[in-house]
């Protein structure tokens, strides 16, 4: 089974375009969710090693964890509000 869910443009660097592709794939006879970087360049077009695979059996737990993240959790704070490094004694 192969099904692309969506793509996010990560950017372009020295003529290489990188996208994050989320899909449902079968690997070694087992289905899972694949989140992987794909590149498009003159030398190579296709998936990279950068990514992860969530086996179908644990996907519900992964989805629960992702859904628990709120907009407030990922809100960027101004530099002045960023935590200072702890002093070492």
HELIX and SHEET records of a PDB file:
HELIX    1   1 UNK A   56  UNK A   67  1                                  12    
HELIX    2   2 UNK A   79  UNK A   81  5                                   3    
SHEET    1   A 4 UNK A   2  UNK A  13  0                                        
SHEET    2   A 4 UNK A  16  UNK A  27 -1                                        
SHEET    3   A 4 UNK A  30  UNK A  40 -1                                        
SHEET    4   A 4 UNK A  45  UNK A  55 -1                                        
END                                                                             
